[in-house]
Amino acid sequence: MKNGMNDPAGRTAERLRAAHRVLALTGAGISAESGIPTFRGKEGWWRKEDPTRLATQAAFDRDPAYVWEWYQYRRGLVREAEPNPGHQALADLERAGKEVLVATQNVDDLHERAGSRNVAHIHGSIWRVRCERCRRESHDPTHPFPTLPPRCQHCQGLLRPAVVWFGEMLAHEPIIRIENFISGGVDVALVIGTEAVFGYIQGFAMAARRAGALLVEVNPGQTPLSDAADVRLQGPAGAVLPRLVG
Ligand code: OAD
């Protein structure tokens, strides 16, 4: 790989080699090469399904079994999927001694399975459930559930996926972790495989840039953040990221 200012990948690789603190903001695109569909892409969920029927509290109240069928199907996909070279490259950065925070919108666990240890799940985890009645939340890897919707073992209330649905507040814990990380300084911020439709995702990227980061977008397409990026690497994460880290 060439180095120098005219070679964006080389410039990024150089900055990464020198970096102490790296923020990776990831979205569905990083897991696409592991066989997990995105939301807004060509084969994305929201091209064929109505989000208000699957990812809102109102949809769940109306038909919890229907919503659970979709989550159960996706839990099966995630369980069968393997981390790809994109996930591995981020874990390699951490293994190389960098302080890395992976701030992901993904509800899968492929970053953790690749070896990343500092992962903030902005939209929750597909493996966590929360009781609608007693509010207990827990990790529950049962697959498949014997009946849908599953019930709370403590109070028999309805369990819902502990993920963030449209119209809901984000959980505080991951947000505070991301904000604290950014305020400690960031050398490189990688925005990978996200359409960046939410203001808070754009906000984290811009805050990292203000905190000193080289803002790098890894995405085969164009997003609302593309124009603000210092470097755009247009390709699939599984091909681009290993070349930056290797
Ligand atoms: P999207 O499906 O909106 O966007 C996926 C992005 O990944 C697009 O910009 C693609 O161009 C890019 N992409 C596709 N394949 C890629 C690859 N191999 N490597 C790199 N990039 C690739 O997914 P998100 O931005 O993650 O939230 O969506 C954000 C949120 O919207 C999701 O967490 C979900 C959804 O509604 C909720 O359900 C609350």
py3Dmol code that shows the C-alpha trace and the ligand (Angstrom):
import py3Dmol

protein = """\
ATOM      1  CA  MET A   1       0.000   0.000   0.000  1.00  0.00           C
ATOM      2  CA  LYS A   2       1.240   3.488  -0.893  1.00  0.00           C
ATOM      3  CA  ASN A   3       1.640   6.046   1.846  1.00  0.00           C
ATOM      4  CA  GLY A   4       1.258   9.815   1.722  1.00  0.00           C
ATOM      5  CA  MET A   5      -1.310  12.548   1.491  1.00  0.00           C
ATOM      6  CA  ASN A   6      -2.573  11.562  -1.964  1.00  0.00           C
ATOM      7  CA  ASP A   7      -3.365   8.068  -0.806  1.00  0.00           C
ATOM      8  CA  PRO A   8      -6.312   8.292   1.600  1.00  0.00           C
ATOM      9  CA  ALA A   9      -5.995   4.692   2.812  1.00  0.00           C
ATOM     10  CA  GLY A  10      -2.259   5.142   3.375  1.00  0.00           C
ATOM     11  CA  ARG A  11      -2.839   8.390   5.250  1.00  0.00           C
ATOM     12  CA  THR A  12      -5.423   6.708   7.452  1.00  0.00           C
ATOM     13  CA  ALA A  13      -3.169   3.707   8.106  1.00  0.00           C
ATOM     14  CA  GLU A  14      -0.372   6.053   9.128  1.00  0.00           C
ATOM     15  CA  ARG A  15      -2.604   8.004  11.499  1.00  0.00           C
ATOM     16  CA  LEU A  16      -3.877   4.742  12.971  1.00  0.00           C
ATOM     17  CA  ARG A  17      -0.360   3.472  13.577  1.00  0.00           C
ATOM     18  CA  ALA A  18       0.439   6.610  15.562  1.00  0.00           C
ATOM     19  CA  ALA A  19      -2.961   6.789  17.290  1.00  0.00           C
ATOM     20  CA  HIS A  20      -3.525   6.168  20.992  1.00  0.00           C
ATOM     21  CA  ARG A  21      -7.296   6.558  21.071  1.00  0.00           C
ATOM     22  CA  VAL A  22      -9.647   5.350  18.346  1.00  0.00           C
ATOM     23  CA  LEU A  23     -13.421   5.663  18.179  1.00  0.00           C
ATOM     24  CA  ALA A  24     -15.235   3.292  15.805  1.00  0.00           C
ATOM     25  CA  LEU A  25     -18.855   4.189  15.114  1.00  0.00           C
ATOM     26  CA  THR A  26     -20.372   1.183  13.420  1.00  0.00           C
ATOM     27  CA  GLY A  27     -23.679   0.307  11.787  1.00  0.00           C
ATOM     28  CA  ALA A  28     -25.380  -2.514   9.957  1.00  0.00           C
ATOM     29  CA  GLY A  29     -22.937  -2.344   7.037  1.00  0.00           C
ATOM     30  CA  ILE A  30     -20.083  -3.839   9.082  1.00  0.00           C
ATOM     31  CA  SER A  31     -22.122  -6.994   9.684  1.00  0.00           C
ATOM     32  CA  ALA A  32     -23.444  -7.228   6.101  1.00  0.00           C
ATOM     33  CA  GLU A  33     -20.488  -9.365   5.034  1.00  0.00           C
ATOM     34  CA  SER A  34     -21.340 -11.763   7.875  1.00  0.00           C
ATOM     35  CA  GLY A  35     -24.735 -12.329   6.226  1.00  0.00           C
ATOM     36  CA  ILE A  36     -26.812 -10.037   8.453  1.00  0.00           C
ATOM     37  CA  PRO A  37     -29.108  -7.785   6.395  1.00  0.00           C
ATOM     38  CA  THR A  38     -28.863  -4.005   6.712  1.00  0.00           C
ATOM     39  CA  PHE A  39     -31.926  -1.769   7.143  1.00  0.00           C
ATOM     40  CA  ARG A  40     -31.820   0.725   4.301  1.00  0.00           C
ATOM     41  CA  GLY A  41     -29.629  -1.005   1.704  1.00  0.00           C
ATOM     42  CA  LYS A  42     -30.831  -2.816  -1.420  1.00  0.00           C
ATOM     43  CA  GLU A  43     -31.682  -5.972   0.523  1.00  0.00           C
ATOM     44  CA  GLY A  44     -32.379  -3.992   3.713  1.00  0.00           C
ATOM     45  CA  TRP A  45     -35.234  -4.712   6.095  1.00  0.00           C
ATOM     46  CA  TRP A  46     -36.900  -1.314   5.687  1.00  0.00           C
ATOM     47  CA  ARG A  47     -37.148  -1.846   1.915  1.00  0.00           C
ATOM     48  CA  LYS A  48     -39.682  -4.620   2.421  1.00  0.00           C
ATOM     49  CA  GLU A  49     -40.991  -4.254   5.971  1.00  0.00           C
ATOM     50  CA  ASP A  50     -42.765  -1.363   7.655  1.00  0.00           C
ATOM     51  CA  PRO A  51     -40.665  -0.336  10.709  1.00  0.00           C
ATOM     52  CA  THR A  52     -43.791   0.817  12.548  1.00  0.00           C
ATOM     53  CA  ARG A  53     -45.075  -2.788  12.472  1.00  0.00           C
ATOM     54  CA  LEU A  54     -41.847  -4.268  13.826  1.00  0.00           C
ATOM     55  CA  ALA A  55     -39.793  -1.788  15.811  1.00  0.00           C
ATOM     56  CA  THR A  56     -42.151   0.298  17.952  1.00  0.00           C
ATOM     57  CA  GLN A  57     -43.785  -0.201  21.344  1.00  0.00           C
ATOM     58  CA  ALA A  58     -47.187   0.251  19.651  1.00  0.00           C
ATOM     59  CA  ALA A  59     -46.455  -2.655  17.278  1.00  0.00           C
ATOM     60  CA  PHE A  60     -45.413  -4.814  20.220  1.00  0.00           C
ATOM     61  CA  ASP A  61     -48.534  -3.915  22.214  1.00  0.00           C
ATOM     62  CA  ARG A  62     -50.701  -4.785  19.216  1.00  0.00           C
ATOM     63  CA  ASP A  63     -49.070  -8.100  18.322  1.00  0.00           C
ATOM     64  CA  PRO A  64     -46.126  -9.189  20.499  1.00  0.00           C
ATOM     65  CA  ALA A  65     -45.869 -12.629  18.864  1.00  0.00           C
ATOM     66  CA  TYR A  66     -45.483 -11.057  15.401  1.00  0.00           C
ATOM     67  CA  VAL A  67     -42.729  -8.724  16.587  1.00  0.00           C
ATOM     68  CA  TRP A  68     -41.015 -11.614  18.396  1.00  0.00           C
ATOM     69  CA  GLU A  69     -41.091 -13.773  15.248  1.00  0.00           C
ATOM     70  CA  TRP A  70     -38.989 -11.144  13.531  1.00  0.00           C
ATOM     71  CA  TYR A  71     -36.567 -10.879  16.466  1.00  0.00           C
ATOM     72  CA  GLN A  72     -36.377 -14.648  16.807  1.00  0.00           C
ATOM     73  CA  TYR A  73     -35.529 -14.950  13.109  1.00  0.00           C
ATOM     74  CA  ARG A  74     -32.806 -12.327  13.521  1.00  0.00           C
ATOM     75  CA  ARG A  75     -31.463 -14.009  16.681  1.00  0.00           C
ATOM     76  CA  GLY A  76     -31.077 -17.163  14.576  1.00  0.00           C
ATOM     77  CA  LEU A  77     -29.167 -15.242  11.888  1.00  0.00           C
ATOM     78  CA  VAL A  78     -26.867 -13.645  14.453  1.00  0.00           C
ATOM     79  CA  ARG A  79     -26.247 -16.968  16.194  1.00  0.00           C
ATOM     80  CA  GLU A  80     -25.183 -18.605  12.928  1.00  0.00           C
ATOM     81  CA  ALA A  81     -23.114 -15.626  11.750  1.00  0.00           C
ATOM     82  CA  GLU A  82     -19.370 -15.269  12.248  1.00  0.00           C
ATOM     83  CA  PRO A  83     -17.395 -12.039  12.689  1.00  0.00           C
ATOM     84  CA  ASN A  84     -15.838 -10.944   9.383  1.00  0.00           C
ATOM     85  CA  PRO A  85     -12.434  -9.330   8.679  1.00  0.00           C
ATOM     86  CA  GLY A  86     -13.952  -5.887   9.382  1.00  0.00           C
ATOM     87  CA  HIS A  87     -14.886  -6.828  12.957  1.00  0.00           C
ATOM     88  CA  GLN A  88     -11.522  -8.600  13.318  1.00  0.00           C
ATOM     89  CA  ALA A  89      -9.577  -5.533  12.209  1.00  0.00           C
ATOM     90  CA  LEU A  90     -11.160  -3.392  14.942  1.00  0.00           C
ATOM     91  CA  ALA A  91     -10.343  -6.044  17.536  1.00  0.00           C
ATOM     92  CA  ASP A  92      -6.775  -6.161  16.147  1.00  0.00           C
ATOM     93  CA  LEU A  93      -6.410  -2.421  16.795  1.00  0.00           C
ATOM     94  CA  GLU A  94      -7.180  -3.057  20.446  1.00  0.00           C
ATOM     95  CA  ARG A  95      -4.809  -6.045  20.530  1.00  0.00           C
ATOM     96  CA  ALA A  96      -2.135  -3.728  19.109  1.00  0.00           C
ATOM     97  CA  GLY A  97      -2.426  -1.664  22.301  1.00  0.00           C
ATOM     98  CA  LYS A  98      -4.733   1.163  21.199  1.00  0.00           C
ATOM     99  CA  GLU A  99      -7.505   2.416  23.415  1.00  0.00           C
ATOM    100  CA  VAL A 100     -10.527   1.625  21.254  1.00  0.00           C
ATOM    101  CA  LEU A 101     -14.195   2.275  21.869  1.00  0.00           C
ATOM    102  CA  VAL A 102     -16.543   0.557  19.442  1.00  0.00           C
ATOM    103  CA  ALA A 103     -19.826   2.487  19.554  1.00  0.00           C
ATOM    104  CA  THR A 104     -22.245   0.380  17.567  1.00  0.00           C
ATOM    105  CA  GLN A 105     -25.847   0.751  16.507  1.00  0.00           C
ATOM    106  CA  ASN A 106     -25.874  -2.996  15.868  1.00  0.00           C
ATOM    107  CA  VAL A 107     -27.726  -5.295  18.235  1.00  0.00           C
ATOM    108  CA  ASP A 108     -25.599  -8.300  17.221  1.00  0.00           C
ATOM    109  CA  ASP A 109     -22.570  -9.457  19.230  1.00  0.00           C
ATOM    110  CA  LEU A 110     -20.086  -9.854  16.386  1.00  0.00           C
ATOM    111  CA  HIS A 111     -17.723  -7.150  17.686  1.00  0.00           C
ATOM    112  CA  GLU A 112     -17.429  -8.950  21.029  1.00  0.00           C
ATOM    113  CA  ARG A 113     -17.005 -12.323  19.331  1.00  0.00           C
ATOM    114  CA  ALA A 114     -14.178 -10.861  17.223  1.00  0.00           C
ATOM    115  CA  GLY A 115     -12.448  -9.877  20.472  1.00  0.00           C
ATOM    116  CA  SER A 116     -13.376  -6.203  20.979  1.00  0.00           C
ATOM    117  CA  ARG A 117     -13.687  -5.637  24.729  1.00  0.00           C
ATOM    118  CA  ASN A 118     -14.936  -2.073  24.861  1.00  0.00           C
ATOM    119  CA  VAL A 119     -18.243  -2.043  22.980  1.00  0.00           C
ATOM    120  CA  ALA A 120     -21.092   0.433  23.626  1.00  0.00           C
ATOM    121  CA  HIS A 121     -24.406  -0.816  22.217  1.00  0.00           C
ATOM    122  CA  ILE A 122     -26.329   2.369  21.434  1.00  0.00           C
ATOM    123  CA  HIS A 123     -29.466   0.468  20.366  1.00  0.00           C
ATOM    124  CA  GLY A 124     -29.231  -2.395  22.873  1.00  0.00           C
ATOM    125  CA  SER A 125     -28.554  -6.090  22.354  1.00  0.00           C
ATOM    126  CA  ILE A 126     -30.626  -8.716  20.589  1.00  0.00           C
ATOM    127  CA  TRP A 127     -29.631 -11.145  23.369  1.00  0.00           C
ATOM    128  CA  ARG A 128     -31.181  -9.066  26.157  1.00  0.00           C
ATOM    129  CA  VAL A 129     -34.826  -9.102  27.191  1.00  0.00           C
ATOM    130  CA  ARG A 130     -36.864  -6.894  29.513  1.00  0.00           C
ATOM    131  CA  CYS A 131     -40.082  -7.689  31.351  1.00  0.00           C
ATOM    132  CA  GLU A 132     -42.934  -5.350  30.540  1.00  0.00           C
ATOM    133  CA  ARG A 133     -44.391  -5.879  34.027  1.00  0.00           C
ATOM    134  CA  CYS A 134     -41.527  -6.068  36.566  1.00  0.00           C
ATOM    135  CA  ARG A 135     -38.948  -4.272  34.313  1.00  0.00           C
ATOM    136  CA  ARG A 136     -36.230  -6.858  35.098  1.00  0.00           C
ATOM    137  CA  GLU A 137     -33.699  -6.972  32.280  1.00  0.00           C
ATOM    138  CA  SER A 138     -31.436  -9.925  31.579  1.00  0.00           C
ATOM    139  CA  HIS A 139     -29.195 -11.642  29.072  1.00  0.00           C
ATOM    140  CA  ASP A 140     -31.210 -14.490  27.536  1.00  0.00           C
ATOM    141  CA  PRO A 141     -29.589 -16.553  24.790  1.00  0.00           C
ATOM    142  CA  THR A 142     -32.508 -19.044  24.528  1.00  0.00           C
ATOM    143  CA  HIS A 143     -33.046 -19.958  20.892  1.00  0.00           C
ATOM    144  CA  PRO A 144     -35.621 -20.717  19.768  1.00  0.00           C
ATOM    145  CA  PHE A 145     -38.082 -19.818  22.533  1.00  0.00           C
ATOM    146  CA  PRO A 146     -40.536 -22.711  23.018  1.00  0.00           C
ATOM    147  CA  THR A 147     -43.473 -20.286  22.706  1.00  0.00           C
ATOM    148  CA  LEU A 148     -43.792 -16.723  21.506  1.00  0.00           C
ATOM    149  CA  PRO A 149     -43.989 -14.236  23.081  1.00  0.00           C
ATOM    150  CA  PRO A 150     -41.685 -15.461  25.854  1.00  0.00           C
ATOM    151  CA  ARG A 151     -42.700 -14.769  29.474  1.00  0.00           C
ATOM    152  CA  CYS A 152     -40.781 -13.524  32.503  1.00  0.00           C
ATOM    153  CA  GLN A 153     -39.760 -16.378  34.802  1.00  0.00           C
ATOM    154  CA  HIS A 154     -40.258 -14.127  37.870  1.00  0.00           C
ATOM    155  CA  CYS A 155     -43.692 -12.590  37.271  1.00  0.00           C
ATOM    156  CA  GLN A 156     -45.005 -14.132  34.020  1.00  0.00           C
ATOM    157  CA  GLY A 157     -45.149 -10.675  32.423  1.00  0.00           C
ATOM    158  CA  LEU A 158     -44.443 -10.300  28.709  1.00  0.00           C
ATOM    159  CA  LEU A 159     -40.776 -10.133  27.761  1.00  0.00           C
ATOM    160  CA  ARG A 160     -39.733  -7.700  25.044  1.00  0.00           C
ATOM    161  CA  PRO A 161     -36.388  -7.408  23.286  1.00  0.00           C
ATOM    162  CA  ALA A 162     -34.216  -4.942  25.253  1.00  0.00           C
ATOM    163  CA  VAL A 163     -33.460  -2.889  22.159  1.00  0.00           C
ATOM    164  CA  VAL A 164     -34.231   0.714  21.302  1.00  0.00           C
ATOM    165  CA  TRP A 165     -37.311   1.097  19.122  1.00  0.00           C
ATOM    166  CA  PHE A 166     -38.393   4.131  17.138  1.00  0.00           C
ATOM    167  CA  GLY A 167     -39.667   6.881  19.395  1.00  0.00           C
ATOM    168  CA  GLU A 168     -37.798   5.574  22.461  1.00  0.00           C
ATOM    169  CA  MET A 169     -35.083   7.178  24.551  1.00  0.00           C
ATOM    170  CA  LEU A 170     -31.562   5.841  24.258  1.00  0.00           C
ATOM    171  CA  ALA A 171     -30.155   4.131  27.357  1.00  0.00           C
ATOM    172  CA  HIS A 172     -27.902   6.483  29.323  1.00  0.00           C
ATOM    173  CA  GLU A 173     -25.017   4.114  29.994  1.00  0.00           C
ATOM    174  CA  PRO A 174     -23.682   3.662  26.435  1.00  0.00           C
ATOM    175  CA  ILE A 175     -24.193   7.339  25.628  1.00  0.00           C
ATOM    176  CA  ILE A 176     -22.248   8.488  28.678  1.00  0.00           C
ATOM    177  CA  ARG A 177     -19.460   6.040  27.843  1.00  0.00           C
ATOM    178  CA  ILE A 178     -19.215   7.436  24.313  1.00  0.00           C
ATOM    179  CA  GLU A 179     -19.309  11.055  25.487  1.00  0.00           C
ATOM    180  CA  ASN A 180     -16.659  10.395  28.128  1.00  0.00           C
ATOM    181  CA  PHE A 181     -14.440   8.649  25.612  1.00  0.00           C
ATOM    182  CA  ILE A 182     -14.684  11.558  23.174  1.00  0.00           C
ATOM    183  CA  SER A 183     -13.975  14.117  25.863  1.00  0.00           C
ATOM    184  CA  GLY A 184     -10.741  12.249  26.682  1.00  0.00           C
ATOM    185  CA  GLY A 185      -9.522  13.007  23.123  1.00  0.00           C
ATOM    186  CA  VAL A 186      -9.733  10.946  19.940  1.00  0.00           C
ATOM    187  CA  ASP A 187      -6.949  10.540  17.378  1.00  0.00           C
ATOM    188  CA  VAL A 188      -8.926   8.713  14.700  1.00  0.00           C
ATOM    189  CA  ALA A 189     -12.698   8.296  14.378  1.00  0.00           C
ATOM    190  CA  LEU A 190     -13.825   5.588  11.960  1.00  0.00           C
ATOM    191  CA  VAL A 191     -17.462   5.755  10.851  1.00  0.00           C
ATOM    192  CA  ILE A 192     -18.163   2.367   9.351  1.00  0.00           C
ATOM    193  CA  GLY A 193     -21.187   0.924   7.587  1.00  0.00           C
ATOM    194  CA  THR A 194     -23.816   3.325   8.821  1.00  0.00           C
ATOM    195  CA  GLU A 195     -26.232   5.498   6.925  1.00  0.00           C
ATOM    196  CA  ALA A 196     -25.851   7.933   9.895  1.00  0.00           C
ATOM    197  CA  VAL A 197     -29.513   8.936   9.731  1.00  0.00           C
ATOM    198  CA  PHE A 198     -29.734   9.740  13.432  1.00  0.00           C
ATOM    199  CA  GLY A 199     -28.608  13.131  14.693  1.00  0.00           C
ATOM    200  CA  TYR A 200     -26.809  11.591  17.660  1.00  0.00           C
ATOM    201  CA  ILE A 201     -24.579   9.492  15.357  1.00  0.00           C
ATOM    202  CA  GLN A 202     -23.643  12.554  13.311  1.00  0.00           C
ATOM    203  CA  GLY A 203     -23.145  14.391  16.625  1.00  0.00           C
ATOM    204  CA  PHE A 204     -20.670  11.798  17.966  1.00  0.00           C
ATOM    205  CA  ALA A 205     -18.692  11.887  14.715  1.00  0.00           C
ATOM    206  CA  MET A 206     -18.496  15.679  14.686  1.00  0.00           C
ATOM    207  CA  ALA A 207     -17.646  15.838  18.397  1.00  0.00           C
ATOM    208  CA  ALA A 208     -14.777  13.381  17.825  1.00  0.00           C
ATOM    209  CA  ARG A 209     -13.528  15.550  14.976  1.00  0.00           C
ATOM    210  CA  ARG A 210     -13.648  18.617  17.232  1.00  0.00           C
ATOM    211  CA  ALA A 211     -11.732  16.596  19.837  1.00  0.00           C
ATOM    212  CA  GLY A 212      -8.896  16.267  17.324  1.00  0.00           C
ATOM    213  CA  ALA A 213      -9.776  13.139  15.378  1.00  0.00           C
ATOM    214  CA  LEU A 214      -9.140  12.441  11.744  1.00  0.00           C
ATOM    215  CA  LEU A 215     -12.700  11.608  10.651  1.00  0.00           C
ATOM    216  CA  VAL A 216     -12.710   8.619   8.311  1.00  0.00           C
ATOM    217  CA  GLU A 217     -15.780   7.161   6.657  1.00  0.00           C
ATOM    218  CA  VAL A 218     -15.708   3.547   5.474  1.00  0.00           C
ATOM    219  CA  ASN A 219     -18.751   2.911   3.318  1.00  0.00           C
ATOM    220  CA  PRO A 220     -19.313   1.884  -0.290  1.00  0.00           C
ATOM    221  CA  GLY A 221     -22.025   4.549  -0.540  1.00  0.00           C
ATOM    222  CA  GLN A 222     -22.688   8.201   0.278  1.00  0.00           C
ATOM    223  CA  THR A 223     -24.145   9.293   3.632  1.00  0.00           C
ATOM    224  CA  PRO A 224     -25.028  12.600   5.332  1.00  0.00           C
ATOM    225  CA  LEU A 225     -21.558  12.453   6.964  1.00  0.00           C
ATOM    226  CA  SER A 226     -19.589  11.941   3.758  1.00  0.00           C
ATOM    227  CA  ASP A 227     -18.995  15.621   3.099  1.00  0.00           C
ATOM    228  CA  ALA A 228     -17.788  16.217   6.657  1.00  0.00           C
ATOM    229  CA  ALA A 229     -15.283  13.335   6.574  1.00  0.00           C
ATOM    230  CA  ASP A 230     -11.570  14.118   6.241  1.00  0.00           C
ATOM    231  CA  VAL A 231     -11.116  10.821   4.441  1.00  0.00           C
ATOM    232  CA  ARG A 232     -13.629   8.690   2.562  1.00  0.00           C
ATOM    233  CA  LEU A 233     -12.778   5.071   1.887  1.00  0.00           C
ATOM    234  CA  GLN A 234     -15.438   3.732  -0.438  1.00  0.00           C
ATOM    235  CA  GLY A 235     -15.549  -0.027  -0.178  1.00  0.00           C
ATOM    236  CA  PRO A 236     -16.797  -2.880   1.961  1.00  0.00           C
ATOM    237  CA  ALA A 237     -15.554  -2.805   5.552  1.00  0.00           C
ATOM    238  CA  GLY A 238     -14.268  -6.385   5.342  1.00  0.00           C
ATOM    239  CA  ALA A 239     -11.869  -5.377   2.580  1.00  0.00           C
ATOM    240  CA  VAL A 240     -10.986  -1.804   3.658  1.00  0.00           C
ATOM    241  CA  LEU A 241     -10.381  -2.190   7.415  1.00  0.00           C
ATOM    242  CA  PRO A 242      -7.802  -5.016   7.358  1.00  0.00           C
ATOM    243  CA  ARG A 243      -5.678  -2.942   4.956  1.00  0.00           C
ATOM    244  CA  LEU A 244      -5.710  -0.037   7.402  1.00  0.00           C
ATOM    245  CA  VAL A 245      -4.718  -2.125  10.379  1.00  0.00           C
ATOM    246  CA  GLY A 246      -2.513  -4.893   8.933  1.00  0.00           C
TER     247      GLY A 246
END
"""
ligand_1 = """\
39
OAD
P -28.472 1.171 7.396
O -29.058 -0.072 6.824
O -29.318 2.391 7.438
O -27.161 1.561 6.589
C -26.191 0.598 6.284
C -24.994 1.321 5.687
O -23.972 0.370 5.478
C -25.261 1.988 4.329
O -24.727 3.291 4.365
C -24.488 1.111 3.338
O -23.978 1.863 2.238
C -23.384 0.578 4.215
N -22.832 -0.734 3.811
C -23.431 -1.765 3.193
N -22.605 -2.803 3.049
C -21.421 -2.418 3.608
C -20.164 -3.044 3.783
N -19.939 -4.285 3.373
N -19.190 -2.342 4.415
C -19.391 -1.076 4.845
N -20.561 -0.441 4.694
C -21.567 -1.093 4.088
O -27.908 0.772 8.835
P -27.588 1.697 10.096
O -27.036 3.010 9.690
O -26.802 0.866 11.026
O -32.220 1.035 14.415
O -29.031 1.905 10.680
C -29.173 2.582 11.888
C -30.381 2.089 12.623
O -31.533 2.178 11.799
C -30.348 0.634 13.031
O -29.627 0.435 14.224
C -31.792 0.334 13.219
C -32.329 0.982 11.988
O -33.658 1.354 12.004
C -33.317 0.679 15.051
O -33.966 -0.301 14.737
C -33.650 1.557 16.197
"""
view = py3Dmol.view(width=600, height=400)
view.addModel(protein, "pdb")
view.setStyle({"model": 0}, {"cartoon": {"style": "trace"}})
view.addModel(ligand_1, "xyz")
view.setStyle({"model": 1}, {"stick": {}})
view.zoomTo()
view.show()
